[in-house]
Amino acid sequence: MKIKALIVGGSSGLGLAFAHKLLSPAYDCERLYVLDRVEPQIADERIVFVRHNLLADEMEVFDRFKDINTLIITAGFGRVAPFDELLDIEIVNSFKVNTLATVRIIKHFYERMRSADDFYTLVMGSVSGMMSSPLFAVYGATKAAVDMFAESVNTELELLPTANRILNVAPGSLKGTSFNGGKTSLETLSELTDTLLERLFKRETLYIPQYEEVYKNVLHKYRTDPHQSSVDSYNYKLASGRINHRPQVKIGYLSGTFDLFHIGHLNLLRRAKDYCDYLVVGVHESGARKGKETFIPFEERLDIVRSVRYVDRVMKSYLEDADAWQEVQYDYLFVGSDYKGSERFARYEEFFRDKDVKIIYFPYTQGTSSTQIRRAIEGGAKN
């Protein structure tokens, strides 16, 4: 069978390991789509990279993958931490990515899954979703939904009937992945990836890595005495030093006047959201800094930008974008490519050198601009 696969979350960790394996001579892969926020470091003409953030809540992007016969969903994140330390946005985003995205993507391809044609699907559940997991409560809840969803849909597929199934991979922890701050090691993941692909193409429905060695006993203890097992799990996480006090949220920031809001503004916000979990937008009070008149009042421009689904927070901009960092503590600063090399942004790059902030320069695209609209308005007024 010639494989045409889509890997959702294929730029790091297990997703990247799947990409390397499928492109190897062992598999007859004709086309490999990788959908992620960051482009994978693989040079192969068979790869088609699609930059997308699952938090953008846009399912239309999956319309372009009409030719695939293999779907692998590895995108997801979690943080071992006391519940009271989790940010509200982390909770919302983890359910969006770990749970809702998985369910909605499978719904998108379900007609092909329930047909007589071969269609192979793999999702990432977790042992944490099969028992209580203190200090990992939200992540466990997101994966409990995935575990039960996969089991239930597999029964529906069986009774349709069709031979297609969902392979639910439910690990406890995986060495060699970028999960919880680790680094991707393709060598460490190589054997596991081969095992998972073998089981995927055999249409198995559940695989728990290290089940016999570790998790068979763990699950038995939980079923026998759930409370004591939960207490032991709590103490084990504390003793192992796995608590992560750093929020798992990448914050982006950009500023603009956003007068006469148009498709160029929308595309800018959409592209910025592709890079981050939480997008903050600073709106200039006027266009005076560029010597331009604004037509739309400041408060109305705030409301317009606030209503865009890619935007998480709107604020009055600072005079300098670098000054906004003190309040927002952003990880990405987005700006047009015409600023690259300017004295102002040379100062910004020097300022952010030791702050782990990346400046993303977006090239301007052809299309509607505020200048064109402004000229049309001014020309009409003269006429």
Sine and cosine of phi, psi and omega as CSV:
sin_phi,cos_phi,sin_psi,cos_psi,sin_omega,cos_omega
0.00,0.00,0.76,-0.65,0.09,-1.00
-0.98,0.18,0.82,-0.58,-0.08,-1.00
-1.00,0.02,0.77,-0.63,0.18,-0.98
-0.82,-0.57,0.97,-0.23,-0.21,-0.98
-0.90,-0.44,0.46,-0.89,0.16,-0.99
-0.87,-0.49,0.83,-0.56,0.10,-1.00
-0.94,-0.34,0.89,-0.45,0.04,-1.00
-1.00,-0.05,0.94,-0.33,-0.11,-0.99
1.00,-0.06,0.70,0.71,-0.13,-0.99
-0.98,-0.17,0.31,0.95,-0.07,-1.00
-0.99,-0.17,-0.12,0.99,0.02,-1.00
-0.39,-0.92,0.16,-0.99,0.10,-1.00
0.84,0.55,-0.61,-0.79,-0.06,-1.00
-0.90,0.44,-0.56,0.83,0.03,-1.00
-0.88,0.48,-0.69,0.73,0.04,-1.00
-0.91,0.41,-0.62,0.79,0.04,-1.00
-0.89,0.45,-0.64,0.77,0.08,-1.00
-0.88,0.47,-0.67,0.74,-0.01,-1.00
-0.87,0.49,-0.73,0.68,0.01,-1.00
-0.88,0.47,-0.68,0.74,-0.02,-1.00
-0.90,0.43,-0.73,0.69,-0.05,-1.00
-0.91,0.43,-0.46,0.89,0.01,-1.00
-1.00,0.05,-0.08,1.00,0.01,-1.00
-0.98,0.20,0.30,-0.95,-0.01,-1.00
-0.86,0.51,-0.32,0.95,-0.04,-1.00
-0.93,0.37,-0.32,0.95,-0.05,-1.00
-0.81,-0.59,0.63,-0.78,-0.03,-1.00
-1.00,-0.01,0.96,0.27,-0.06,-1.00
-1.00,-0.08,0.88,-0.47,-0.02,-1.00
-1.00,0.02,-0.58,0.82,-0.04,-1.00
-0.50,-0.86,0.69,-0.72,0.01,-1.00
-0.75,-0.66,0.92,-0.40,0.09,-1.00
-1.00,-0.05,0.72,-0.69,0.08,-1.00
-0.86,-0.51,0.87,-0.49,0.02,-1.00
-0.94,-0.34,0.87,-0.50,-0.04,-1.00
-0.25,-0.97,0.10,-1.00,0.05,-1.00
-0.99,0.16,-0.42,0.91,-0.06,-1.00
-0.83,-0.55,0.65,-0.76,-0.02,-1.00
-0.95,0.32,0.72,-0.69,0.00,-1.00
-0.94,0.33,0.55,-0.83,0.01,-1.00
-1.00,0.07,0.94,0.34,0.04,-1.00
-0.71,-0.70,0.75,-0.66,0.06,-1.00
-0.97,-0.25,0.98,-0.22,0.01,-1.00
-0.39,-0.92,0.78,-0.63,-0.06,-1.00
-0.92,0.40,-0.25,0.97,0.00,-1.00
-0.99,0.15,-0.19,0.98,-0.04,-1.00
-1.00,0.08,0.72,-0.70,0.16,-0.99
-0.86,-0.50,0.91,-0.40,-0.01,-1.00
-1.00,-0.06,0.73,-0.69,0.06,-1.00
-0.84,-0.54,0.92,-0.38,0.02,-1.00
-0.97,0.22,0.84,-0.54,-0.03,-1.00
-0.36,-0.93,0.61,-0.80,0.07,-1.00
-0.94,-0.33,0.85,-0.52,-0.02,-1.00
-0.89,0.46,-0.31,0.95,0.04,-1.00
-0.96,0.27,-0.25,0.97,-0.02,-1.00
-0.94,0.34,-0.24,0.97,0.10,-0.99
0.88,0.47,0.64,0.77,0.01,-1.00
-0.87,-0.50,0.94,-0.35,0.00,-1.00
-1.00,0.02,-0.20,0.98,-0.04,-1.00
-0.88,0.47,-0.44,0.90,-0.03,-1.00
-0.86,0.51,-0.46,0.89,-0.05,-1.00
-0.98,0.19,-0.12,0.99,0.05,-1.00
-0.91,0.42,-0.42,0.91,-0.09,-1.00
-0.98,0.21,-0.18,0.98,-0.07,-1.00
-0.99,-0.16,0.83,0.56,-0.10,-0.99
-0.97,0.22,-0.27,0.96,-0.11,-0.99
-0.98,-0.21,0.02,1.00,-0.11,-0.99
-0.97,0.24,0.46,-0.89,0.13,-0.99
-0.81,-0.59,0.05,1.00,0.01,-1.00
-0.66,-0.75,0.79,-0.61,-0.03,-1.00
-0.83,-0.56,0.86,-0.52,0.00,-1.00
-0.82,-0.57,0.88,-0.48,-0.03,-1.00
-0.92,-0.39,0.95,-0.31,0.00,-1.00
-0.90,-0.44,-0.11,0.99,-0.04,-1.00
-0.88,0.47,0.67,-0.75,0.03,-1.00
0.24,-0.97,0.30,-0.95,0.03,-1.00
-0.39,-0.92,0.29,-0.96,0.04,-1.00
-0.25,-0.97,0.25,-0.97,-0.01,-1.00
-0.65,-0.76,0.80,-0.61,0.09,-1.00
-0.98,0.19,0.94,-0.33,-0.07,-1.00
-0.26,-0.97,0.41,-0.91,0.12,-0.99
-0.85,0.53,0.59,-0.81,-0.08,-1.00
-0.83,0.55,-0.60,0.80,-0.06,-1.00
-0.94,0.34,-0.22,0.98,0.03,-1.00
-1.00,0.01,-0.24,0.97,-0.01,-1.00
-0.95,0.30,0.71,-0.71,0.08,-1.00
-0.97,0.25,0.48,-0.88,0.03,-1.00
-0.84,0.54,-0.63,0.78,-0.02,-1.00
-0.92,0.38,-0.53,0.85,0.08,-1.00
-0.90,0.44,-0.67,0.74,0.00,-1.00
-0.89,0.45,-0.76,0.65,-0.01,-1.00
-0.88,0.47,-0.74,0.68,-0.06,-1.00
-0.91,0.41,-0.59,0.80,-0.01,-1.00
-0.91,0.42,-0.62,0.78,0.07,-1.00
-0.94,0.35,-0.61,0.79,0.02,-1.00
-0.88,0.47,-0.72,0.70,-0.09,-1.00
-0.99,0.13,-0.79,0.62,-0.11,-0.99
-0.94,0.34,-0.59,0.81,-0.15,-0.99
-0.93,-0.36,-0.90,0.44,-0.11,-0.99
-0.87,0.49,-0.68,0.73,-0.01,-1.00
-0.88,0.47,-0.69,0.73,0.01,-1.00
-0.87,0.50,-0.75,0.67,-0.03,-1.00
-0.90,0.43,-0.69,0.72,-0.07,-1.00
-0.95,0.32,-0.58,0.82,0.05,-1.00
-0.91,0.42,-0.69,0.72,0.02,-1.00
-0.90,0.43,-0.62,0.79,0.08,-1.00
-0.86,0.51,-0.62,0.78,-0.02,-1.00
-0.89,0.46,-0.60,0.80,-0.05,-1.00
-0.98,-0.21,0.17,0.98,-0.17,-0.99
-0.92,0.40,-0.55,0.84,0.03,-1.00
-0.86,0.52,-0.63,0.77,0.03,-1.00
-0.96,0.29,-0.57,0.82,0.01,-1.00
-0.91,0.41,-0.60,0.80,-0.08,-1.00
-1.00,0.04,0.02,1.00,-0.01,-1.00
-1.00,0.06,-0.01,-1.00,0.04,-1.00
-0.99,0.13,-0.21,0.98,0.01,-1.00
-0.96,0.27,0.54,-0.84,0.02,-1.00
-0.91,0.41,0.79,-0.61,0.06,-1.00
-0.54,-0.84,0.85,-0.52,-0.11,-0.99
-0.94,-0.34,0.74,-0.67,-0.10,-1.00
-0.74,-0.67,0.73,-0.68,0.07,-1.00
-0.77,-0.63,0.72,-0.69,0.07,-1.00
-0.79,-0.61,0.34,-0.94,0.02,-1.00
-0.97,-0.24,0.95,-0.31,0.18,-0.98
-1.00,-0.09,-0.53,-0.85,0.02,-1.00
-0.19,-0.98,0.54,-0.84,0.17,-0.99
-0.86,0.51,-0.49,0.87,0.03,-1.00
-0.88,0.47,-0.36,0.93,0.05,-1.00
-1.00,0.07,-0.06,1.00,-0.04,-1.00
-0.97,-0.26,-0.01,1.00,0.01,-1.00
-0.31,-0.95,0.19,-0.98,0.01,-1.00
-0.92,0.38,0.56,-0.83,-0.05,-1.00
-0.62,-0.79,0.98,0.20,0.01,-1.00
-0.86,0.50,0.53,-0.85,-0.10,-0.99
0.94,0.33,0.09,1.00,0.05,-1.00
-0.58,-0.82,0.50,0.87,-0.23,-0.97
-0.89,0.45,-0.73,0.68,-0.06,-1.00
-0.93,0.36,-0.71,0.70,0.04,-1.00
-0.85,0.52,-0.72,0.69,0.01,-1.00
-0.86,0.51,-0.62,0.78,0.02,-1.00
-0.91,0.41,-0.65,0.76,0.01,-1.00
-0.91,0.42,-0.60,0.80,-0.04,-1.00
-0.99,0.14,-0.45,0.89,0.10,-1.00
-0.86,0.50,-0.64,0.76,0.04,-1.00
-0.89,0.45,-0.67,0.74,0.00,-1.00
-0.91,0.41,-0.68,0.73,0.00,-1.00
-0.86,0.51,-0.74,0.67,-0.03,-1.00
-0.95,0.32,-0.58,0.82,0.04,-1.00
-0.88,0.47,-0.75,0.66,-0.02,-1.00
-0.89,0.46,-0.69,0.73,0.00,-1.00
-0.89,0.45,-0.67,0.75,-0.04,-1.00
-0.94,0.35,-0.70,0.71,-0.01,-1.00
-0.92,0.39,-0.56,0.83,0.05,-1.00
-0.88,0.48,-0.59,0.81,0.06,-1.00
-0.92,0.40,-0.66,0.75,0.05,-1.00
-0.88,0.48,-0.68,0.74,0.01,-1.00
-0.89,0.45,-0.65,0.76,0.01,-1.00
-0.88,0.48,-0.64,0.77,-0.10,-0.99
-1.00,0.02,-0.04,1.00,0.01,-1.00
-0.88,0.47,-0.79,0.61,0.02,1.00
-0.98,-0.21,0.40,-0.92,0.20,-0.98
-0.55,-0.83,0.41,-0.91,-0.01,-1.00
-0.99,0.16,-0.25,0.97,-0.05,-1.00
-0.94,0.35,0.59,-0.81,-0.01,-1.00
-0.61,-0.79,0.22,-0.98,0.14,-0.99
-0.97,-0.23,0.82,-0.57,0.14,-0.99
-1.00,0.04,0.91,-0.42,0.06,-1.00
-1.00,-0.06,0.92,-0.38,0.06,-1.00
-1.00,-0.07,0.88,-0.47,-0.13,-0.99
-0.84,-0.54,0.99,0.17,-0.02,-1.00
-0.99,0.16,0.27,-0.96,0.19,-0.98
-1.00,0.02,-0.85,0.52,0.14,-0.99
-0.54,-0.84,0.50,-0.87,-0.04,-1.00
-0.82,-0.57,0.88,-0.47,0.09,-1.00
-0.96,0.26,0.56,-0.83,0.04,-1.00
1.00,-0.04,0.11,0.99,0.03,-1.00
-0.94,-0.34,0.22,-0.97,0.01,-1.00
-1.00,0.04,0.11,0.99,-0.02,-1.00
-0.89,0.46,0.66,-0.75,0.06,-1.00
0.85,0.53,0.60,0.80,0.11,-0.99
1.00,0.03,0.06,1.00,0.02,-1.00
-0.98,0.22,-0.04,-1.00,0.02,-1.00
-0.88,-0.48,0.56,-0.83,-0.01,-1.00
-0.94,0.34,0.76,-0.65,0.09,-1.00
-0.78,-0.62,0.97,-0.24,-0.03,-1.00
-0.90,0.44,-0.56,0.83,0.01,-1.00
-0.90,0.43,-0.69,0.72,0.01,-1.00
-0.90,0.44,-0.59,0.81,-0.08,-1.00
-1.00,0.04,-0.12,0.99,-0.16,-0.99
-0.85,0.53,-0.78,0.62,-0.05,-1.00
-0.90,0.43,-0.68,0.73,0.01,-1.00
-0.89,0.46,-0.67,0.74,-0.02,-1.00
-0.88,0.47,-0.67,0.75,0.06,-1.00
-0.87,0.49,-0.69,0.72,0.01,-1.00
-0.88,0.48,-0.69,0.72,-0.04,-1.00
-0.92,0.40,-0.66,0.75,0.02,-1.00
-0.92,0.40,-0.62,0.79,0.06,-1.00
-0.87,0.49,-0.71,0.70,-0.01,-1.00
-0.95,0.32,-0.55,0.83,0.06,-1.00
-0.87,0.49,-0.75,0.66,-0.06,-1.00
-0.97,0.24,-0.19,0.98,0.16,-0.99
-1.00,0.01,-0.03,1.00,0.00,-1.00
0.89,0.46,0.63,0.77,0.12,-0.99
-0.96,0.27,0.27,-0.96,-0.13,-0.99
-0.91,-0.41,-0.34,0.94,-0.02,-1.00
-0.51,-0.86,0.73,-0.69,0.11,-0.99
-0.63,-0.78,0.84,-0.54,0.05,-1.00
-0.94,-0.35,0.96,-0.27,0.04,-1.00
-0.84,0.55,0.62,-0.78,-0.01,-1.00
0.86,0.51,0.55,0.84,-0.04,-1.00
-0.89,0.45,-0.81,0.58,-0.06,-1.00
-0.91,0.42,-0.64,0.77,-0.08,-1.00
-0.96,0.28,-0.57,0.82,-0.15,-0.99
-0.76,-0.65,-0.85,0.53,-0.31,-0.95
-0.99,0.12,-0.29,0.96,0.13,-0.99
-0.88,0.48,-0.72,0.70,0.01,-1.00
-0.94,0.34,-0.63,0.78,0.01,-1.00
-0.88,0.48,-0.73,0.68,-0.01,-1.00
-0.92,0.39,-0.59,0.80,0.04,-1.00
-0.90,0.44,-0.68,0.73,0.01,-1.00
-0.89,0.46,-0.63,0.78,-0.01,-1.00
-0.91,0.41,-0.69,0.72,-0.01,-1.00
-0.92,0.39,-0.52,0.85,-0.03,-1.00
-0.97,0.25,-0.69,0.72,-0.03,-1.00
-0.57,-0.82,0.99,0.14,-0.09,-1.00
-0.83,0.56,-0.67,0.74,-0.07,-1.00
-0.92,0.40,-0.75,0.66,-0.02,-1.00
-0.91,0.42,-0.61,0.79,0.05,-1.00
-0.88,0.48,-0.64,0.77,0.01,-1.00
-0.91,0.41,-0.67,0.75,0.05,-1.00
-0.89,0.45,-0.68,0.73,0.02,-1.00
-0.89,0.46,-0.63,0.78,0.02,-1.00
-0.89,0.46,-0.69,0.73,0.04,-1.00
-0.86,0.51,-0.77,0.64,-0.04,-1.00
-0.91,0.41,-0.59,0.81,0.02,-1.00
-0.90,0.44,-0.69,0.72,0.00,-1.00
-0.90,0.43,-0.64,0.77,0.05,-1.00
-0.89,0.45,-0.73,0.69,-0.07,-1.00
-0.93,0.36,-0.50,0.87,-0.08,-1.00
-0.99,0.12,-0.08,1.00,0.02,-1.00
0.94,0.34,0.46,0.89,-0.06,-1.00
-1.00,0.02,-0.06,1.00,-0.01,-1.00
-0.90,0.44,0.77,-0.64,-0.01,-1.00
-0.89,-0.45,0.93,-0.36,-0.06,-1.00
-1.00,0.00,0.01,1.00,-0.03,-1.00
-1.00,-0.09,0.85,-0.52,0.01,-1.00
-0.84,0.54,0.62,-0.78,0.02,-1.00
-1.00,-0.08,0.93,0.36,-0.01,-1.00
-0.67,-0.74,0.85,-0.53,0.11,-0.99
-1.00,-0.08,0.87,-0.48,-0.08,-1.00
-0.98,-0.20,0.72,-0.69,0.06,-1.00
-0.91,-0.41,0.46,-0.89,0.00,-1.00
-0.63,-0.77,0.65,-0.76,0.18,-0.98
-0.52,-0.85,0.35,-0.94,0.01,-1.00
-0.74,-0.68,0.38,-0.93,0.02,-1.00
-0.06,-1.00,0.18,-0.98,0.04,-1.00
-0.99,0.14,-0.60,0.80,0.03,-1.00
0.82,0.57,0.65,0.76,0.10,-1.00
-0.99,0.12,0.57,-0.82,0.01,-1.00
0.78,0.62,0.85,0.52,-0.14,-0.99
-0.79,0.61,0.74,-0.67,-0.07,-1.00
-0.59,-0.81,-0.05,-1.00,-0.11,-0.99
-0.88,0.47,-0.51,0.86,0.05,-1.00
-0.89,0.45,-0.65,0.76,0.07,-1.00
-0.89,0.46,-0.71,0.71,-0.03,-1.00
-0.89,0.46,-0.69,0.73,0.01,-1.00
-0.90,0.45,-0.60,0.80,0.04,-1.00
-0.88,0.47,-0.72,0.70,0.00,-1.00
-0.92,0.40,-0.62,0.78,0.03,-1.00
-0.89,0.45,-0.71,0.70,-0.02,-1.00
-0.91,0.40,-0.62,0.79,0.02,-1.00
-0.90,0.44,-0.67,0.74,-0.02,-1.00
-0.91,0.42,-0.45,0.89,0.04,-1.00
-0.86,0.51,-0.41,0.91,-0.08,-1.00
-1.00,-0.08,-0.33,0.94,-0.21,-0.98
-0.71,-0.70,0.22,-0.98,0.04,-1.00
-1.00,0.02,-0.47,0.88,-0.14,-0.99
-0.61,-0.80,0.89,-0.45,-0.08,-1.00
-0.95,-0.30,0.86,-0.51,0.06,-1.00
-0.96,-0.27,0.73,-0.68,-0.01,-1.00
-0.86,-0.51,0.82,-0.57,0.10,-1.00
-1.00,-0.09,0.78,-0.62,-0.02,-1.00
-0.96,-0.29,0.79,-0.61,0.01,-1.00
-0.94,0.33,0.64,-0.77,-0.03,-1.00
-0.91,0.42,-0.52,0.85,0.05,-1.00
-0.48,-0.88,0.07,-1.00,0.04,-1.00
-0.99,-0.12,0.29,0.96,-0.11,-0.99
-0.87,0.49,-0.58,0.82,-0.05,-1.00
-0.89,0.45,-0.38,0.92,0.07,-1.00
-0.96,-0.28,0.16,0.99,0.03,-1.00
0.93,0.37,0.51,0.86,-0.05,-1.00
-0.84,-0.54,0.52,-0.85,0.09,-1.00
-0.99,0.12,0.61,-0.79,0.11,-0.99
-0.98,-0.21,0.67,-0.75,-0.02,-1.00
-1.00,-0.03,-0.55,0.83,-0.06,-1.00
-0.99,-0.13,0.76,-0.65,0.01,-1.00
-0.85,0.53,0.49,-0.87,-0.07,-1.00
-0.82,0.58,-0.75,0.66,-0.05,-1.00
-0.89,0.46,-0.58,0.81,0.03,-1.00
-0.94,0.35,-0.62,0.78,0.05,-1.00
-0.91,0.42,-0.61,0.79,0.10,-1.00
-0.85,0.53,-0.73,0.69,-0.02,-1.00
-0.91,0.42,-0.63,0.78,0.01,-1.00
-0.88,0.47,-0.76,0.65,-0.02,-1.00
-0.91,0.41,-0.63,0.77,0.00,-1.00
-0.88,0.48,-0.47,0.88,-0.06,-1.00
-0.99,0.16,-0.18,0.98,0.00,-1.00
-0.96,0.27,0.75,-0.66,-0.14,-0.99
-0.93,0.36,-0.27,0.96,0.02,-1.00
-0.99,0.14,-0.20,0.98,-0.12,-0.99
-0.99,-0.17,0.76,-0.65,0.00,-1.00
-0.98,-0.17,-0.47,0.88,-0.01,-1.00
-0.48,-0.88,0.63,-0.77,0.06,-1.00
-0.86,-0.51,0.62,-0.78,-0.01,-1.00
-0.54,-0.84,0.30,-0.95,0.14,-0.99
-0.94,0.33,0.75,-0.67,-0.08,-1.00
-0.95,0.32,0.40,-0.91,0.18,-0.98
-1.00,0.09,0.27,-0.96,0.04,-1.00
-0.89,0.46,-0.61,0.79,0.05,-1.00
-0.88,-0.48,0.69,-0.72,0.02,-1.00
-0.88,0.48,-0.54,0.84,0.02,-1.00
-0.89,0.45,-0.52,0.85,0.03,-1.00
-0.93,0.37,-0.50,0.86,0.00,-1.00
-0.91,0.40,-0.40,0.92,-0.02,-1.00
-0.88,0.48,-0.56,0.83,0.00,-1.00
-0.87,0.50,-0.57,0.82,0.00,-1.00
-1.00,0.01,-0.69,0.73,-0.17,-0.99
-1.00,0.01,-0.49,0.87,-0.05,-1.00
0.82,0.58,0.76,0.65,-0.07,-1.00
-0.98,0.22,0.38,-0.92,0.04,-1.00
-0.99,-0.14,-0.44,0.90,0.00,-1.00
-0.79,-0.62,0.67,-0.75,0.16,-0.99
-0.89,-0.45,0.84,-0.54,-0.05,-1.00
-0.97,-0.24,0.67,-0.74,-0.03,-1.00
-0.37,-0.93,0.34,-0.94,0.03,-1.00
-0.93,0.36,0.51,-0.86,-0.08,-1.00
-0.92,0.40,-0.29,0.96,0.01,-1.00
-0.93,0.36,-0.24,0.97,0.04,-1.00
-1.00,0.05,-0.24,0.97,-0.06,-1.00
-0.91,0.42,0.75,-0.66,-0.02,-1.00
1.00,0.02,-0.11,0.99,0.02,-1.00
-0.96,0.30,0.36,-0.93,0.00,-1.00
-0.88,0.48,-0.63,0.78,-0.02,-1.00
-0.88,0.47,-0.74,0.67,-0.06,-1.00
-0.99,0.15,-0.31,0.95,0.18,-0.98
-0.91,0.42,-0.63,0.78,0.08,-1.00
-0.90,0.43,-0.67,0.75,0.02,-1.00
-0.87,0.49,-0.72,0.70,-0.03,-1.00
-0.87,0.48,-0.62,0.79,0.04,-1.00
-0.93,0.36,-0.66,0.75,0.00,-1.00
-0.88,0.47,-0.62,0.78,-0.08,-1.00
-1.00,0.01,-0.01,1.00,-0.11,-0.99
-0.83,0.55,-0.61,0.79,-0.03,-1.00
-0.96,-0.27,0.29,0.96,-0.07,-1.00
-0.90,-0.44,0.13,0.99,0.04,-1.00
0.83,0.56,0.65,0.76,0.07,-1.00
-0.93,-0.36,0.73,-0.68,0.00,-1.00
-0.95,-0.32,0.76,-0.65,0.07,-1.00
-1.00,-0.06,0.84,-0.55,0.00,-1.00
-0.97,-0.26,0.87,-0.49,0.00,-1.00
-0.99,-0.13,0.91,-0.42,0.01,-1.00
-1.00,-0.05,0.78,-0.62,0.10,-0.99
-0.94,0.34,0.60,-0.80,0.03,-1.00
-0.97,0.26,0.68,-0.74,0.00,-1.00
-0.98,-0.18,0.41,-0.91,0.03,-1.00
-0.94,0.35,0.54,-0.84,0.03,-1.00
0.59,-0.80,-0.31,-0.95,-0.03,-1.00
-0.89,0.46,0.64,-0.77,0.07,-1.00
-0.72,-0.69,0.36,-0.93,0.04,-1.00
-0.89,0.46,-0.57,0.82,0.00,-1.00
-0.88,0.47,-0.69,0.72,0.03,-1.00
-0.88,0.48,-0.71,0.70,-0.02,-1.00
-0.90,0.43,-0.67,0.74,-0.01,-1.00
-0.88,0.48,-0.68,0.73,0.02,-1.00
-0.89,0.45,-0.64,0.77,0.01,-1.00
-0.90,0.43,-0.66,0.75,0.01,-1.00
-0.91,0.42,-0.74,0.67,-0.02,-1.00
-0.91,0.42,-0.59,0.80,0.04,-1.00
-0.92,0.40,-0.64,0.77,0.03,-1.00
-0.91,0.42,-0.61,0.80,0.00,-1.00
-0.91,0.41,-0.64,0.77,0.02,-1.00
-0.91,0.42,-0.65,0.76,-0.01,-1.00
-0.94,0.35,0.00,0.00,0.00,0.00
